[in-house]
Amino acid sequence: MPSRIIALTLAVVFCLGMTETHARPPYADKMAAAYKDFQKKFPDSTGKRVSCSICHVKEGGKTNFKKRNNYGFDVGSGLKKKNDTANIAAAIKKAADADSATKGKTYGDLIKALQRPGTNDEKK
């Protein structure tokens, strides 16, 4: 009986101590690989990947993973299907050449200048 209580207590502590995880870290990993300085300025909670808010809309201080901003939309449009991990790097590179919401600047220009490429508005 005491071993069950200990196991249950450890399970609860483990679950409460878990950090937020998401289903598609390859996107953030590929961004970090492509733009190392950018990743250092806009890290995720682990510090190893680019913040998800680069492509997703923030609402109430939290990232809404169901909504993508204009940059996230344009990266996504370069993929053939959902979770198309084989083409993420190519989609990021293609989006870098697309026009951003900042007049006269591409997403790549903004990323190289260490500025967020997307707006905080959802694009559908």
CNS distance restraints for C-alpha pairs under 8 A (distance, minus, plus):
assign (resid   1 and name CA) (resid   5 and name CA) 6.52 0.50 0.50
assign (resid   2 and name CA) (resid   6 and name CA) 6.20 0.50 0.50
assign (resid   3 and name CA) (resid   7 and name CA) 6.05 0.50 0.50
assign (resid   4 and name CA) (resid   8 and name CA) 6.01 0.50 0.50
assign (resid   5 and name CA) (resid   9 and name CA) 6.01 0.50 0.50
assign (resid   6 and name CA) (resid  10 and name CA) 6.10 0.50 0.50
assign (resid   7 and name CA) (resid  11 and name CA) 6.12 0.50 0.50
assign (resid   8 and name CA) (resid  12 and name CA) 6.25 0.50 0.50
assign (resid   9 and name CA) (resid  13 and name CA) 6.19 0.50 0.50
assign (resid  10 and name CA) (resid  14 and name CA) 5.95 0.50 0.50
assign (resid  11 and name CA) (resid  15 and name CA) 6.15 0.50 0.50
assign (resid  12 and name CA) (resid  16 and name CA) 6.15 0.50 0.50
assign (resid  13 and name CA) (resid  17 and name CA) 6.06 0.50 0.50
assign (resid  14 and name CA) (resid  18 and name CA) 6.34 0.50 0.50
assign (resid  24 and name CA) (resid  28 and name CA) 7.97 0.50 0.50
assign (resid  24 and name CA) (resid  83 and name CA) 7.29 0.50 0.50
assign (resid  25 and name CA) (resid  29 and name CA) 6.14 0.50 0.50
assign (resid  26 and name CA) (resid  30 and name CA) 5.98 0.50 0.50
assign (resid  26 and name CA) (resid  85 and name CA) 6.76 0.50 0.50
assign (resid  26 and name CA) (resid  88 and name CA) 7.86 0.50 0.50
assign (resid  27 and name CA) (resid  31 and name CA) 6.31 0.50 0.50
assign (resid  27 and name CA) (resid  85 and name CA) 7.75 0.50 0.50
assign (resid  27 and name CA) (resid  88 and name CA) 6.50 0.50 0.50
assign (resid  28 and name CA) (resid  32 and name CA) 6.15 0.50 0.50
assign (resid  28 and name CA) (resid  49 and name CA) 5.30 0.50 0.50
assign (resid  28 and name CA) (resid  50 and name CA) 5.05 0.50 0.50
assign (resid  28 and name CA) (resid  51 and name CA) 6.95 0.50 0.50
assign (resid  28 and name CA) (resid  52 and name CA) 6.68 0.50 0.50
assign (resid  29 and name CA) (resid  33 and name CA) 6.23 0.50 0.50
assign (resid  29 and name CA) (resid  48 and name CA) 7.85 0.50 0.50
assign (resid  29 and name CA) (resid  49 and name CA) 5.34 0.50 0.50
assign (resid  29 and name CA) (resid  50 and name CA) 6.98 0.50 0.50
assign (resid  30 and name CA) (resid  34 and name CA) 6.10 0.50 0.50
assign (resid  30 and name CA) (resid  88 and name CA) 6.92 0.50 0.50
assign (resid  30 and name CA) (resid  89 and name CA) 5.92 0.50 0.50
assign (resid  31 and name CA) (resid  35 and name CA) 5.91 0.50 0.50
assign (resid  31 and name CA) (resid  36 and name CA) 7.99 0.50 0.50
assign (resid  31 and name CA) (resid  39 and name CA) 7.39 0.50 0.50
assign (resid  31 and name CA) (resid  49 and name CA) 7.47 0.50 0.50
assign (resid  31 and name CA) (resid  50 and name CA) 6.22 0.50 0.50
assign (resid  31 and name CA) (resid  89 and name CA) 7.64 0.50 0.50
assign (resid  31 and name CA) (resid  92 and name CA) 7.27 0.50 0.50
assign (resid  32 and name CA) (resid  36 and name CA) 5.32 0.50 0.50
assign (resid  32 and name CA) (resid  38 and name CA) 7.35 0.50 0.50
assign (resid  32 and name CA) (resid  39 and name CA) 5.11 0.50 0.50
assign (resid  32 and name CA) (resid  48 and name CA) 7.64 0.50 0.50
assign (resid  32 and name CA) (resid  49 and name CA) 5.38 0.50 0.50
assign (resid  32 and name CA) (resid  50 and name CA) 5.44 0.50 0.50
assign (resid  34 and name CA) (resid  89 and name CA) 7.67 0.50 0.50
assign (resid  35 and name CA) (resid  39 and name CA) 6.22 0.50 0.50
assign (resid  35 and name CA) (resid 111 and name CA) 7.74 0.50 0.50
assign (resid  35 and name CA) (resid 112 and name CA) 8.00 0.50 0.50
assign (resid  36 and name CA) (resid  40 and name CA) 6.43 0.50 0.50
assign (resid  37 and name CA) (resid  41 and name CA) 6.53 0.50 0.50
assign (resid  37 and name CA) (resid 114 and name CA) 7.49 0.50 0.50
assign (resid  38 and name CA) (resid  42 and name CA) 6.15 0.50 0.50
assign (resid  38 and name CA) (resid  50 and name CA) 7.56 0.50 0.50
assign (resid  38 and name CA) (resid 111 and name CA) 6.55 0.50 0.50
assign (resid  38 and name CA) (resid 112 and name CA) 7.44 0.50 0.50
assign (resid  38 and name CA) (resid 114 and name CA) 5.57 0.50 0.50
assign (resid  39 and name CA) (resid  43 and name CA) 5.26 0.50 0.50
assign (resid  39 and name CA) (resid  48 and name CA) 7.80 0.50 0.50
assign (resid  39 and name CA) (resid  49 and name CA) 6.28 0.50 0.50
assign (resid  39 and name CA) (resid  50 and name CA) 4.74 0.50 0.50
assign (resid  39 and name CA) (resid  51 and name CA) 7.60 0.50 0.50
assign (resid  40 and name CA) (resid  47 and name CA) 7.66 0.50 0.50
assign (resid  40 and name CA) (resid  50 and name CA) 7.76 0.50 0.50
assign (resid  41 and name CA) (resid 114 and name CA) 7.18 0.50 0.50
assign (resid  42 and name CA) (resid  50 and name CA) 5.80 0.50 0.50
assign (resid  42 and name CA) (resid  51 and name CA) 5.60 0.50 0.50
assign (resid  43 and name CA) (resid  47 and name CA) 4.94 0.50 0.50
assign (resid  43 and name CA) (resid  48 and name CA) 6.66 0.50 0.50
assign (resid  43 and name CA) (resid  49 and name CA) 5.70 0.50 0.50
assign (resid  43 and name CA) (resid  50 and name CA) 4.66 0.50 0.50
assign (resid  43 and name CA) (resid  51 and name CA) 4.90 0.50 0.50
assign (resid  44 and name CA) (resid  48 and name CA) 6.81 0.50 0.50
assign (resid  44 and name CA) (resid  49 and name CA) 5.55 0.50 0.50
assign (resid  44 and name CA) (resid  50 and name CA) 5.38 0.50 0.50
assign (resid  44 and name CA) (resid  51 and name CA) 4.00 0.50 0.50
assign (resid  44 and name CA) (resid  52 and name CA) 6.78 0.50 0.50
assign (resid  45 and name CA) (resid  51 and name CA) 7.55 0.50 0.50
assign (resid  50 and name CA) (resid  54 and name CA) 7.48 0.50 0.50
assign (resid  52 and name CA) (resid  56 and name CA) 6.05 0.50 0.50
assign (resid  52 and name CA) (resid  63 and name CA) 7.14 0.50 0.50
assign (resid  52 and name CA) (resid  65 and name CA) 8.00 0.50 0.50
assign (resid  53 and name CA) (resid  57 and name CA) 6.02 0.50 0.50
assign (resid  53 and name CA) (resid  58 and name CA) 6.31 0.50 0.50
assign (resid  53 and name CA) (resid  63 and name CA) 5.81 0.50 0.50
assign (resid  54 and name CA) (resid  71 and name CA) 7.65 0.50 0.50
assign (resid  54 and name CA) (resid  72 and name CA) 7.30 0.50 0.50
assign (resid  54 and name CA) (resid 116 and name CA) 6.46 0.50 0.50
assign (resid  54 and name CA) (resid 117 and name CA) 7.17 0.50 0.50
assign (resid  54 and name CA) (resid 118 and name CA) 6.62 0.50 0.50
assign (resid  55 and name CA) (resid  68 and name CA) 5.64 0.50 0.50
assign (resid  55 and name CA) (resid  69 and name CA) 5.65 0.50 0.50
assign (resid  55 and name CA) (resid  70 and name CA) 7.59 0.50 0.50
assign (resid  55 and name CA) (resid  71 and name CA) 5.76 0.50 0.50
assign (resid  55 and name CA) (resid  72 and name CA) 3.89 0.50 0.50
assign (resid  55 and name CA) (resid  73 and name CA) 7.48 0.50 0.50
assign (resid  55 and name CA) (resid 118 and name CA) 6.82 0.50 0.50
assign (resid  56 and name CA) (resid  63 and name CA) 6.41 0.50 0.50
assign (resid  56 and name CA) (resid  64 and name CA) 6.30 0.50 0.50
assign (resid  56 and name CA) (resid  65 and name CA) 5.94 0.50 0.50
assign (resid  56 and name CA) (resid  66 and name CA) 7.70 0.50 0.50
assign (resid  56 and name CA) (resid  67 and name CA) 5.70 0.50 0.50
assign (resid  56 and name CA) (resid  68 and name CA) 4.18 0.50 0.50
assign (resid  56 and name CA) (resid  69 and name CA) 5.37 0.50 0.50
assign (resid  56 and name CA) (resid  72 and name CA) 6.31 0.50 0.50
assign (resid  56 and name CA) (resid 120 and name CA) 7.65 0.50 0.50
assign (resid  56 and name CA) (resid 122 and name CA) 7.87 0.50 0.50
assign (resid  57 and name CA) (resid  63 and name CA) 5.87 0.50 0.50
assign (resid  57 and name CA) (resid  64 and name CA) 5.57 0.50 0.50
assign (resid  57 and name CA) (resid  65 and name CA) 7.36 0.50 0.50
assign (resid  57 and name CA) (resid  67 and name CA) 5.71 0.50 0.50
assign (resid  57 and name CA) (resid  68 and name CA) 5.67 0.50 0.50
assign (resid  57 and name CA) (resid  69 and name CA) 5.64 0.50 0.50
assign (resid  57 and name CA) (resid 120 and name CA) 5.13 0.50 0.50
assign (resid  57 and name CA) (resid 121 and name CA) 6.31 0.50 0.50
assign (resid  57 and name CA) (resid 122 and name CA) 6.24 0.50 0.50
assign (resid  58 and name CA) (resid  62 and name CA) 5.28 0.50 0.50
assign (resid  58 and name CA) (resid  63 and name CA) 4.27 0.50 0.50
assign (resid  58 and name CA) (resid  64 and name CA) 5.70 0.50 0.50
assign (resid  58 and name CA) (resid 120 and name CA) 6.53 0.50 0.50
assign (resid  59 and name CA) (resid  63 and name CA) 6.21 0.50 0.50
assign (resid  59 and name CA) (resid  64 and name CA) 6.41 0.50 0.50
assign (resid  67 and name CA) (resid 122 and name CA) 5.75 0.50 0.50
assign (resid  67 and name CA) (resid 123 and name CA) 7.58 0.50 0.50
assign (resid  68 and name CA) (resid  72 and name CA) 5.16 0.50 0.50
assign (resid  68 and name CA) (resid  73 and name CA) 5.75 0.50 0.50
assign (resid  68 and name CA) (resid 121 and name CA) 7.91 0.50 0.50
assign (resid  68 and name CA) (resid 122 and name CA) 5.41 0.50 0.50
assign (resid  68 and name CA) (resid 123 and name CA) 6.10 0.50 0.50
assign (resid  68 and name CA) (resid 124 and name CA) 7.62 0.50 0.50
assign (resid  69 and name CA) (resid  73 and name CA) 6.02 0.50 0.50
assign (resid  69 and name CA) (resid 118 and name CA) 5.93 0.50 0.50
assign (resid  69 and name CA) (resid 119 and name CA) 5.99 0.50 0.50
assign (resid  69 and name CA) (resid 120 and name CA) 5.89 0.50 0.50
assign (resid  69 and name CA) (resid 121 and name CA) 5.43 0.50 0.50
assign (resid  69 and name CA) (resid 122 and name CA) 4.57 0.50 0.50
assign (resid  69 and name CA) (resid 123 and name CA) 5.25 0.50 0.50
assign (resid  70 and name CA) (resid  74 and name CA) 6.19 0.50 0.50
assign (resid  70 and name CA) (resid 100 and name CA) 7.83 0.50 0.50
assign (resid  70 and name CA) (resid 118 and name CA) 5.52 0.50 0.50
assign (resid  70 and name CA) (resid 119 and name CA) 6.43 0.50 0.50
assign (resid  70 and name CA) (resid 121 and name CA) 7.30 0.50 0.50
assign (resid  70 and name CA) (resid 122 and name CA) 6.81 0.50 0.50
assign (resid  70 and name CA) (resid 123 and name CA) 5.32 0.50 0.50
assign (resid  71 and name CA) (resid  75 and name CA) 6.19 0.50 0.50
assign (resid  71 and name CA) (resid  95 and name CA) 7.40 0.50 0.50
assign (resid  71 and name CA) (resid 100 and name CA) 7.42 0.50 0.50
assign (resid  71 and name CA) (resid 107 and name CA) 7.25 0.50 0.50
assign (resid  71 and name CA) (resid 117 and name CA) 6.27 0.50 0.50
assign (resid  71 and name CA) (resid 118 and name CA) 4.69 0.50 0.50
assign (resid  71 and name CA) (resid 119 and name CA) 7.59 0.50 0.50
assign (resid  72 and name CA) (resid  76 and name CA) 6.02 0.50 0.50
assign (resid  72 and name CA) (resid 118 and name CA) 7.35 0.50 0.50
assign (resid  73 and name CA) (resid  77 and name CA) 6.10 0.50 0.50
assign (resid  73 and name CA) (resid 123 and name CA) 6.38 0.50 0.50
assign (resid  73 and name CA) (resid 124 and name CA) 7.21 0.50 0.50
assign (resid  74 and name CA) (resid  78 and name CA) 6.68 0.50 0.50
assign (resid  74 and name CA) (resid  95 and name CA) 5.84 0.50 0.50
assign (resid  74 and name CA) (resid  98 and name CA) 7.91 0.50 0.50
assign (resid  75 and name CA) (resid  79 and name CA) 7.27 0.50 0.50
assign (resid  75 and name CA) (resid  91 and name CA) 5.34 0.50 0.50
assign (resid  75 and name CA) (resid  92 and name CA) 5.55 0.50 0.50
assign (resid  75 and name CA) (resid  94 and name CA) 7.55 0.50 0.50
assign (resid  75 and name CA) (resid  95 and name CA) 5.40 0.50 0.50
assign (resid  76 and name CA) (resid  91 and name CA) 7.16 0.50 0.50
assign (resid  77 and name CA) (resid  91 and name CA) 7.70 0.50 0.50
assign (resid  78 and name CA) (resid  87 and name CA) 8.00 0.50 0.50
assign (resid  78 and name CA) (resid  90 and name CA) 7.64 0.50 0.50
assign (resid  78 and name CA) (resid  91 and name CA) 4.57 0.50 0.50
assign (resid  78 and name CA) (resid  92 and name CA) 7.80 0.50 0.50
assign (resid  78 and name CA) (resid  94 and name CA) 7.05 0.50 0.50
assign (resid  78 and name CA) (resid  95 and name CA) 7.43 0.50 0.50
assign (resid  79 and name CA) (resid  84 and name CA) 6.10 0.50 0.50
assign (resid  79 and name CA) (resid  87 and name CA) 6.26 0.50 0.50
assign (resid  79 and name CA) (resid  88 and name CA) 6.85 0.50 0.50
assign (resid  79 and name CA) (resid  91 and name CA) 6.13 0.50 0.50
assign (resid  80 and name CA) (resid  84 and name CA) 6.51 0.50 0.50
assign (resid  80 and name CA) (resid  87 and name CA) 7.94 0.50 0.50
assign (resid  84 and name CA) (resid  88 and name CA) 6.61 0.50 0.50
assign (resid  87 and name CA) (resid  91 and name CA) 6.14 0.50 0.50
assign (resid  88 and name CA) (resid  92 and name CA) 6.19 0.50 0.50
assign (resid  89 and name CA) (resid  93 and name CA) 6.24 0.50 0.50
assign (resid  90 and name CA) (resid  94 and name CA) 6.07 0.50 0.50
assign (resid  91 and name CA) (resid  95 and name CA) 6.07 0.50 0.50
assign (resid  92 and name CA) (resid  96 and name CA) 6.29 0.50 0.50
assign (resid  93 and name CA) (resid  97 and name CA) 7.18 0.50 0.50
assign (resid  94 and name CA) (resid  98 and name CA) 7.09 0.50 0.50
assign (resid  95 and name CA) (resid 107 and name CA) 6.77 0.50 0.50
assign (resid  95 and name CA) (resid 108 and name CA) 7.60 0.50 0.50
assign (resid  96 and name CA) (resid 106 and name CA) 6.36 0.50 0.50
assign (resid  96 and name CA) (resid 107 and name CA) 4.81 0.50 0.50
assign (resid  96 and name CA) (resid 108 and name CA) 4.03 0.50 0.50
assign (resid  96 and name CA) (resid 109 and name CA) 7.59 0.50 0.50
assign (resid  97 and name CA) (resid 106 and name CA) 5.73 0.50 0.50
assign (resid  97 and name CA) (resid 107 and name CA) 6.53 0.50 0.50
assign (resid  97 and name CA) (resid 108 and name CA) 6.08 0.50 0.50
assign (resid  98 and name CA) (resid 106 and name CA) 5.38 0.50 0.50
assign (resid  98 and name CA) (resid 107 and name CA) 6.19 0.50 0.50
assign (resid  98 and name CA) (resid 108 and name CA) 7.85 0.50 0.50
assign (resid  99 and name CA) (resid 104 and name CA) 7.48 0.50 0.50
assign (resid  99 and name CA) (resid 105 and name CA) 6.14 0.50 0.50
assign (resid  99 and name CA) (resid 106 and name CA) 4.26 0.50 0.50
assign (resid  99 and name CA) (resid 107 and name CA) 6.25 0.50 0.50
assign (resid 100 and name CA) (resid 105 and name CA) 5.94 0.50 0.50
assign (resid 100 and name CA) (resid 106 and name CA) 4.94 0.50 0.50
assign (resid 100 and name CA) (resid 107 and name CA) 5.17 0.50 0.50
assign (resid 100 and name CA) (resid 117 and name CA) 6.78 0.50 0.50
assign (resid 100 and name CA) (resid 118 and name CA) 7.08 0.50 0.50
assign (resid 101 and name CA) (resid 105 and name CA) 7.80 0.50 0.50
assign (resid 101 and name CA) (resid 118 and name CA) 7.34 0.50 0.50
assign (resid 101 and name CA) (resid 119 and name CA) 7.27 0.50 0.50
assign (resid 102 and name CA) (resid 106 and name CA) 7.69 0.50 0.50
assign (resid 105 and name CA) (resid 109 and name CA) 5.79 0.50 0.50
assign (resid 105 and name CA) (resid 110 and name CA) 6.81 0.50 0.50
assign (resid 106 and name CA) (resid 110 and name CA) 6.60 0.50 0.50
assign (resid 107 and name CA) (resid 111 and name CA) 6.21 0.50 0.50
assign (resid 107 and name CA) (resid 117 and name CA) 5.05 0.50 0.50
assign (resid 107 and name CA) (resid 118 and name CA) 7.58 0.50 0.50
assign (resid 108 and name CA) (resid 112 and name CA) 6.06 0.50 0.50
assign (resid 108 and name CA) (resid 117 and name CA) 7.59 0.50 0.50
assign (resid 109 and name CA) (resid 113 and name CA) 6.26 0.50 0.50
assign (resid 110 and name CA) (resid 114 and name CA) 6.23 0.50 0.50
assign (resid 110 and name CA) (resid 115 and name CA) 5.05 0.50 0.50
assign (resid 110 and name CA) (resid 116 and name CA) 6.52 0.50 0.50
assign (resid 110 and name CA) (resid 117 and name CA) 5.42 0.50 0.50
assign (resid 111 and name CA) (resid 115 and name CA) 5.46 0.50 0.50
assign (resid 111 and name CA) (resid 116 and name CA) 6.47 0.50 0.50
assign (resid 111 and name CA) (resid 117 and name CA) 6.02 0.50 0.50
